[in-house]
Amino acid sequence: MQILQGKKILLGISGGIAAYKTPELVRRLKDQGADVRVVMTEGAKAFITPLTLQAVSANAVSDSLLDTQAELAMGHIELAKWADFILIAPATADLIAKIAAGMANDLLTTLCLATAAPIAIAPAMNQQMWHNLATQNNMKTLTSWQYSIFGPGAGEQACGDVGLGRMLEVHELVTLTCQAMESMNNDTSKAKPLAGQKWLITAGPTREAIDPVRYISNHSSGKMGFAIANAAQQLGADVTIISGPVSIATPPHCHKIAVTSAMEMHQHALDHAATSDVFVACAAVADYRIDHIADEKIKKSHDTMQLNLIKNPDIVADVAAMKNKPFTVGFAAETQDVEHYARDKLARKNLDMIAANNVAAQGQGFNSDDNALTVLTASDEKVLPLMSKSELAKKLVQHIQQTLQKSQ
């Protein structure tokens, strides 16, 4: 099924090196059935030509607010009304600042002011520019205006730096666009069963520092937690994700709190759980942390190194012990005797539900796109067989909602 069949997608391209990916992005959006039109800034044309985008989109490319022929029919207003969805990729720091300031000094920024369509931006810039306070304040502004933020991703950048700031890959942008459009369709087609509920979800790994350059972590990608967040949001929940370091995009309309260590995740979980209806502890939290983090890099001066570890707090158990606790769902990632250990955790930690998975099984669990779960309560058991994490998340969220309704 082509999720974007008949949808009108306006792709805005600003002047970043990641613009070279946009012809492929246009092609993949069209593969999903979308009609794609392109608007380019002057800077974008230094990286990719309008003729290339015209060839792959099969539509004329717009690049000037002062195009006399186009403006005979008020072209910028026509484009703003035409779009069902606007995706700006890449979105440079400069363009983000202009949009956040409400500027309209070129065609793309003018469209952002003139449209009623939802807008998503895919940031792309140097990692230091991304972390700059000005950029972060601009992102907060756009988020408060209900812009969807696709990314950024982490990795090596064109300048040689490594960190957050890369534009997401084409397939990720297409997936997020499809998710955003599905969410819009759900908004207009039917009432949402989770409307009015607040869901708090932990996801990804934690990193426990050894010294300024080393840490202890695990193989969690965050895919399962983010899939659950997306499924809950699409059913109407107000979703907050507390996430360790991951390289995947935050689902549309979900609020993400980025953390690094287990202690940080623990604090944010307790701060937000009291006002949440459902808490899903999907993160792979480190059981132990270093008792003393070295101030400087530890030199390789000996053949062996001894690390003293101390136990981290148990996040899901501490949430489940709260006086007015939310409906609390734990995860048990095991390599043997999966159901036995899961039932023990369910009872010992006072959980309402636990989802157990065998991370030793081939093709599922950590870093995989697929997973299988055995979902347990004190009186019920449900097996969710191997399937994509996105589909599995939908079934898990539905099961949580059904179980919660029965308990009320």
C-alpha positions as a printed NumPy array, in Angstrom:
array([[  0.   ,   0.   ,   0.   ],
       [  1.276,   3.481,  -0.911],
       [  0.803,   5.433,   2.313],
       [  1.196,   8.822,   0.626],
       [ -1.109,   8.035,  -2.305],
       [ -2.595,  11.29 ,  -3.6  ],
       [ -0.854,  13.425,  -0.969],
       [  0.76 ,  16.704,  -1.985],
       [  4.215,  17.054,  -0.453],
       [  6.124,  20.321,  -0.743],
       [  9.865,  19.698,  -0.279],
       [ 11.843,  22.746,   0.797],
       [ 15.608,  22.582,   0.247],
       [ 18.078,  24.984,   1.857],
       [ 21.795,  25.416,   1.303],
       [ 23.552,  22.514,   3.001],
       [ 25.752,  19.735,   1.637],
       [ 23.006,  17.232,   2.479],
       [ 21.021,  18.717,  -0.401],
       [ 22.74 ,  16.163,  -2.629],
       [ 20.416,  13.522,  -1.113],
       [ 17.224,  15.304,  -2.137],
       [ 16.763,  13.787,  -5.627],
       [ 16.625,  10.363,  -3.991],
       [ 14.259,  11.747,  -1.344],
       [ 11.912,  12.992,  -4.054],
       [ 11.994,   9.593,  -5.781],
       [ 11.23 ,   7.683,  -2.588],
       [  8.347,  10.02 ,  -1.661],
       [  6.912,   9.476,  -5.131],
       [  7.3  ,   5.712,  -4.632],
       [  4.853,   6.104,  -1.734],
       [  2.346,   7.76 ,  -4.065],
       [  3.049,  11.412,  -3.255],
       [  2.9  ,  14.312,  -5.702],
       [  6.079,  16.236,  -4.898],
       [  6.87 ,  19.852,  -5.674],
       [ 10.193,  21.45 ,  -4.762],
       [ 11.084,  24.906,  -3.45 ],
       [ 14.782,  25.81 ,  -3.279],
       [ 16.648,  28.644,  -1.608],
       [ 19.456,  30.42 ,  -3.416],
       [ 21.961,  28.565,  -1.241],
       [ 20.454,  25.201,  -2.171],
       [ 21.2  ,  25.847,  -5.848],
       [ 24.917,  25.891,  -5.028],
       [ 24.676,  22.193,  -4.109],
       [ 22.036,  20.771,  -6.463],
       [ 20.479,  22.13 ,  -9.643],
       [ 16.787,  22.937, -10.145],
       [ 16.872,  20.948, -13.376],
       [ 17.78 ,  17.778, -11.47 ],
       [ 14.875,  18.226,  -9.049],
       [ 12.515,  19.037, -11.898],
       [ 13.499,  15.832, -13.685],
       [ 12.875,  13.558, -10.697],
       [  9.728,  15.315,  -9.443],
       [  8.147,  15.868, -12.889],
       [  7.13 ,  19.325, -11.643],
       [  8.63 ,  22.758, -12.176],
       [ 10.93 ,  23.857,  -9.338],
       [ 10.164,  27.147,  -7.572],
       [ 13.094,  29.202,  -6.338],
       [ 12.117,  32.881,  -6.318],
       [  9.632,  34.978,  -4.381],
       [  9.882,  37.609,  -7.113],
       [  9.141,  35.392, -10.117],
       [  6.934,  37.731, -12.156],
       [  5.218,  34.952, -14.116],
       [  4.431,  32.847, -11.069],
       [  3.229,  35.841,  -9.105],
       [  0.668,  36.758, -11.761],
       [ -1.395,  34.072, -10.   ],
       [  0.059,  34.819,  -6.531],
       [  2.29 ,  31.766,  -6.86 ],
       [  3.536,  31.723,  -3.292],
       [ -0.017,  31.663,  -1.928],
       [ -1.006,  29.004,  -4.458],
       [  1.871,  26.785,  -3.314],
       [  1.034,  27.365,   0.339],
       [ -2.555,  26.249,  -0.231],
       [ -1.562,  23.342,  -2.495],
       [  0.538,  21.471,   0.063],
       [ -0.863,  18.798,   2.359],
       [  2.511,  18.614,   4.103],
       [  5.748,  20.6  ,   3.965],
       [  9.085,  18.887,   4.572],
       [ 12.208,  21.039,   4.737],
       [ 15.3  ,  18.904,   4.175],
       [ 17.996,  19.893,   4.703],
       [ 17.1  ,  22.674,   7.129],
       [ 20.229,  24.695,   7.866],
       [ 20.841,  26.667,  11.051],
       [ 20.327,  29.855,   9.051],
       [ 16.955,  28.779,   7.686],
       [ 15.795,  27.534,  11.092],
       [ 16.704,  30.912,  12.607],
       [ 14.778,  32.777,   9.917],
       [ 11.657,  30.656,  10.362],
       [ 11.818,  31.002,  14.158],
       [ 12.116,  34.784,  13.776],
       [  9.05 ,  34.878,  11.535],
       [ 11.   ,  36.18 ,   8.547],
       [  9.654,  35.999,   4.998],
       [ 12.482,  37.265,   2.805],
       [ 12.502,  34.38 ,   0.32 ],
       [  9.983,  31.965,  -1.122],
       [ 10.547,  29.122,   1.351],
       [ 10.251,  31.214,   4.523],
       [  7.217,  32.994,   3.061],
       [  5.518,  29.655,   2.439],
       [  6.065,  28.667,   6.062],
       [  4.093,  31.733,   7.155],
       [  1.433,  31.451,   4.455],
       [  0.508,  27.78 ,   4.789],
       [ -1.963,  25.982,   7.022],
       [ -0.273,  22.654,   6.261],
       [  1.804,  20.884,   8.93 ],
       [  5.54 ,  21.487,   8.59 ],
       [  8.452,  19.177,   9.387],
       [ 12.113,  20.14 ,   9.347],
       [ 15.163,  17.904,   9.033],
       [ 18.067,  19.805,  10.622],
       [ 21.481,  19.534,   8.961],
       [ 24.531,  21.386,  10.257],
       [ 27.861,  21.134,  12.052],
       [ 27.586,  19.514,  15.473],
       [ 28.75 ,  22.666,  17.265],
       [ 26.172,  24.767,  15.424],
       [ 23.489,  22.268,  16.451],
       [ 24.452,  22.495,  20.121],
       [ 24.727,  26.299,  20.071],
       [ 22.247,  27.908,  22.446],
       [ 20.799,  30.066,  19.666],
       [ 19.953,  27.013,  17.551],
       [ 18.507,  25.137,  20.518],
       [ 16.31 ,  28.114,  21.433],
       [ 15.114,  28.307,  17.831],
       [ 14.279,  24.586,  17.915],
       [ 12.266,  25.072,  21.101],
       [ 10.322,  27.812,  19.359],
       [  9.509,  25.644,  16.35 ],
       [  8.548,  22.727,  18.575],
       [  6.167,  24.995,  20.503],
       [  4.597,  25.918,  17.154],
       [  3.893,  22.214,  16.498],
       [  6.594,  21.812,  13.861],
       [  7.712,  18.188,  13.568],
       [ 11.453,  17.753,  14.029],
       [ 12.977,  14.921,  12.007],
       [ 16.42 ,  14.374,  13.501],
       [ 19.165,  15.258,  13.426],
       [ 21.183,  12.067,  13.269],
       [ 24.626,  11.452,  14.723],
       [ 27.809,  10.479,  12.935],
       [ 30.671,  11.797,  10.859],
       [ 29.984,  15.105,   9.162],
       [ 31.3  ,  16.663,   5.947],
       [ 33.63 ,  18.913,   7.948],
       [ 35.191,  15.908,   9.692],
       [ 33.475,  16.458,  13.048],
       [ 31.545,  13.637,  14.676],
       [ 28.309,  14.197,  16.547],
       [ 24.698,  15.284,  16.219],
       [ 23.842,  17.41 ,  13.214],
       [ 23.68 ,  15.086,  10.199],
       [ 20.482,  15.092,   8.184],
       [ 18.651,  11.801,   8.597],
       [ 18.971,   9.278,   5.803],
       [ 16.391,   9.301,   3.015],
       [ 14.594,   6.152,   4.181],
       [ 14.238,   7.607,   7.683],
       [ 12.758,  10.846,   6.364],
       [ 10.273,   8.937,   4.209],
       [  9.245,   6.745,   7.153],
       [  8.701,   9.763,   9.41 ],
       [  6.736,  11.559,   6.708],
       [  4.5  ,   8.508,   6.307],
       [  4.02 ,   8.331,  10.069],
       [  3.119,  12.01 ,  10.23 ],
       [  0.559,  11.626,   7.436],
       [ -0.922,   8.518,   9.07 ],
       [ -1.257,  10.479,  12.294],
       [ -3.044,  13.274,  10.409],
       [ -5.409,  10.749,   8.821],
       [ -6.19 ,   9.261,  12.207],
       [ -6.901,  12.732,  13.561],
       [ -9.692,  13.24 ,  11.054],
       [-11.03 ,   9.717,  10.614],
       [-11.9  ,   8.516,  14.102],
       [-11.736,   9.181,  17.793],
       [ -8.489,   8.116,  19.403],
       [ -8.684,   5.65 ,  22.296],
       [ -5.68 ,   7.108,  24.136],
       [ -6.788,  10.744,  23.865],
       [ -6.262,  12.501,  27.188],
       [ -3.716,   9.966,  28.444],
       [ -0.116,  10.834,  29.227],
       [  2.412,   8.132,  28.395],
       [  6.   ,   8.185,  29.655],
       [  8.428,   5.859,  27.879],
       [ 12.121,   5.187,  28.446],
       [ 14.165,   4.035,  25.475],
       [ 17.678,   3.259,  24.28 ],
       [ 20.815,   2.507,  26.266],
       [ 22.497,   4.445,  29.028],
       [ 26.193,   5.276,  29.101],
       [ 28.139,   5.11 ,  32.344],
       [ 31.315,   7.171,  32.122],
       [ 34.712,   5.714,  33.07 ],
       [ 36.727,   8.803,  32.19 ],
       [ 36.182,  11.719,  29.766],
       [ 36.533,   9.437,  26.693],
       [ 35.351,   5.965,  27.782],
       [ 32.087,   4.558,  29.002],
       [ 30.174,   1.314,  29.683],
       [ 27.026,   0.743,  27.617],
       [ 25.056,  -1.922,  25.737],
       [ 23.709,  -2.718,  22.265],
       [ 20.241,  -1.156,  22.595],
       [ 19.266,   0.938,  19.544],
       [ 16.112,   2.474,  21.012],
       [ 14.008,   1.204,  18.092],
       [ 11.486,  -0.658,  20.24 ],
       [ 10.906,   2.211,  22.661],
       [ 10.543,   4.765,  19.885],
       [  8.14 ,   2.461,  18.027],
       [  5.988,   2.208,  21.17 ],
       [  6.06 ,   5.991,  21.506],
       [  4.945,   6.436,  17.913],
       [  2.15 ,   3.859,  18.274],
       [  0.852,   5.481,  21.474],
       [  0.956,   8.961,  19.942],
       [ -0.932,   7.829,  16.849],
       [ -3.682,   6.531,  19.139],
       [ -3.952,   9.941,  20.779],
       [ -1.636,   9.799,  23.787],
       [  0.486,  12.736,  24.92 ],
       [  3.89 ,  11.01 ,  24.789],
       [  7.182,  11.859,  26.456],
       [ 10.271,   9.772,  25.693],
       [ 13.233,   9.726,  28.056],
       [ 15.972,   8.464,  25.795],
       [ 19.573,   7.509,  26.157],
       [ 21.991,   8.161,  23.268],
       [ 20.401,   6.908,  20.023],
       [ 20.767,   7.753,  16.34 ],
       [ 17.099,   7.494,  15.357],
       [ 14.594,  10.283,  14.894],
       [ 11.987,  11.219,  17.472],
       [  8.484,  10.252,  16.261],
       [  6.301,  13.187,  15.203],
       [  4.539,  15.044,  18.019],
       [  6.408,  13.189,  20.782],
       [  8.457,  15.103,  23.34 ],
       [ 11.96 ,  13.751,  23.878],
       [ 14.147,  14.235,  26.948],
       [ 17.719,  13.285,  26.056],
       [ 19.817,  11.752,  28.843],
       [ 23.111,   9.901,  29.03 ],
       [ 23.405,   8.075,  32.332],
       [ 21.1  ,   5.862,  34.385],
       [ 21.051,   8.445,  37.174],
       [ 19.79 ,  11.107,  34.764],
       [ 17.123,   8.78 ,  33.405],
       [ 16.07 ,   7.843,  36.938],
       [ 15.617,  11.483,  37.96 ],
       [ 13.576,  12.427,  34.903],
       [ 11.445,   9.293,  35.205],
       [ 10.488,  10.079,  38.794],
       [  9.874,  13.741,  37.924],
       [  7.402,  12.875,  35.153],
       [  5.853,   9.58 ,  36.318],
       [  3.664,  11.243,  38.938],
       [  1.693,  13.032,  36.218],
       [  1.612,  10.112,  33.77 ],
       [ -1.115,   7.548,  33.2  ],
       [  1.164,   4.872,  31.729],
       [  4.889,   4.29 ,  32.21 ],
       [  6.696,   1.924,  29.846],
       [ 10.274,   1.114,  30.897],
       [ 11.745,  -0.004,  27.578],
       [ 15.265,   1.402,  28.037],
       [ 18.228,  -0.93 ,  28.497],
       [ 19.5  ,   0.722,  31.646],
       [ 22.978,  -0.098,  32.92 ],
       [ 22.729,  -2.088,  36.151],
       [ 25.978,  -0.625,  37.481],
       [ 27.998,   2.578,  37.21 ],
       [ 31.611,   3.483,  38.008],
       [ 32.044,   4.531,  41.617],
       [ 34.622,   7.184,  40.706],
       [ 34.81 ,   8.762,  37.238],
       [ 38.353,   9.825,  36.389],
       [ 38.767,  13.537,  35.643],
       [ 41.322,  12.815,  32.915],
       [ 41.761,  10.012,  30.405],
       [ 43.148,   6.894,  32.087],
       [ 46.457,   6.   ,  30.441],
       [ 47.173,   2.5  ,  29.215],
       [ 50.074,   1.958,  31.596],
       [ 49.202,  -1.528,  32.887],
       [ 48.144,  -4.832,  31.345],
       [ 45.023,  -4.913,  33.496],
       [ 42.646,  -2.308,  34.86 ],
       [ 40.262,  -2.689,  37.776],
       [ 36.965,  -0.861,  37.829],
       [ 34.854,  -0.618,  40.962],
       [ 31.153,  -0.639,  40.141],
       [ 28.188,   0.408,  42.249],
       [ 24.568,  -0.491,  41.61 ],
       [ 22.327,   1.959,  39.778],
       [ 18.822,   2.663,  41.09 ],
       [ 16.072,   0.478,  39.652],
       [ 13.981,   2.933,  37.63 ],
       [ 10.919,   0.802,  36.943],
       [ 10.793,  -0.547,  40.509],
       [ 11.019,   2.963,  41.953],
       [  8.192,   4.179,  39.697],
       [  6.082,   1.131,  40.619],
       [  6.662,   1.918,  44.317],
       [  5.211,   5.423,  44.027],
       [  2.064,   6.106,  46.054],
       [  0.083,   7.202,  42.996],
       [  1.944,   5.17 ,  40.419],
       [  0.99 ,   5.061,  36.742],
       [  0.119,   1.768,  35.057],
       [  3.673,   0.416,  34.98 ],
       [  5.042,  -1.8  ,  32.224],
       [  8.507,  -3.307,  32.47 ],
       [ 10.665,  -5.088,  29.922],
       [ 12.724,  -8.213,  30.529],
       [ 15.492,  -8.701,  27.977],
       [ 16.804, -12.18 ,  28.75 ],
       [ 19.042, -14.792,  27.123],
       [ 17.674, -17.874,  28.919],
       [ 14.654, -18.973,  31.003],
       [ 12.888, -15.883,  29.656],
       [  9.436, -16.431,  31.113],
       [ 10.76 , -17.548,  34.503],
       [ 12.868, -14.425,  34.985],
       [ 10.089, -12.201,  33.642],
       [  7.518, -13.529,  36.114],
       [  9.993, -13.024,  38.935],
       [ 10.512,  -9.363,  37.926],
       [  6.777,  -8.813,  37.525],
       [  6.101,  -9.849,  41.132],
       [  9.298,  -8.58 ,  42.763],
       [  9.059,  -5.085,  41.278],
       [  5.282,  -4.696,  41.716],
       [  4.685,  -4.19 ,  37.984],
       [  1.301,  -4.191,  36.297],
       [  2.693,  -5.823,  33.15 ],
       [  5.989,  -7.065,  31.773],
       [  7.052,  -7.685,  28.179],
       [  9.705, -10.385,  27.911],
       [ 11.937, -10.966,  24.916],
       [ 14.795, -13.322,  24.146],
       [ 17.653, -11.092,  22.969],
       [ 19.777, -14.168,  22.237],
       [ 17.389, -15.337,  19.505],
       [ 18.534, -14.777,  15.937],
       [ 16.956, -11.823,  14.124],
       [ 15.228, -10.151,  17.051],
       [ 15.971,  -7.871,  19.982],
       [ 18.866,  -5.416,  20.179],
       [ 19.679,  -3.526,  16.961],
       [ 17.209,  -5.622,  14.957],
       [ 14.191,  -4.28 ,  13.072],
       [ 12.094,  -7.216,  14.316],
       [ 11.144,  -8.526,  17.721],
       [  8.841, -10.952,  19.534],
       [  7.351, -10.57 ,  23.009],
       [  5.634, -12.594,  25.678],
       [  3.471, -10.134,  27.615],
       [  2.613, -11.133,  31.176],
       [  0.382,  -9.821,  33.937],
       [ -0.416, -11.522,  37.255],
       [ -3.403, -13.236,  35.632],
       [ -2.803, -13.189,  31.883],
       [ -0.289, -14.142,  29.199],
       [ -0.203, -12.991,  25.577],
       [  2.339, -14.095,  22.968],
       [  3.198, -11.581,  20.228],
       [  5.16 , -13.503,  17.567],
       [  8.105, -12.219,  15.536],
       [  7.201,  -9.164,  13.45 ],
       [  8.515,  -5.687,  12.722],
       [  9.011,  -3.544,  15.801],
       [  6.577,  -0.956,  14.46 ],
       [  3.786,  -3.537,  14.115],
       [  4.718,  -5.169,  17.401],
       [  4.549,  -1.798,  19.151],
       [  1.011,  -1.213,  17.86 ],
       [ -0.147,  -4.574,  19.209],
       [  1.58 ,  -3.996,  22.561],
       [  0.073,  -0.531,  22.984],
       [ -3.399,  -1.892,  22.177],
       [ -2.913,  -4.694,  24.706],
       [ -1.796,  -2.216,  27.379],
       [ -4.863,  -0.082,  26.729],
       [ -7.227,  -3.08 ,  26.889],
       [ -5.633,  -4.307,  30.116],
       [ -5.757,  -0.84 ,  31.644],
       [ -9.461,  -0.514,  30.809],
       [-10.226,  -3.847,  32.472],
       [ -8.389,  -2.797,  35.644],
       [-10.341,   0.443,  36.033]])
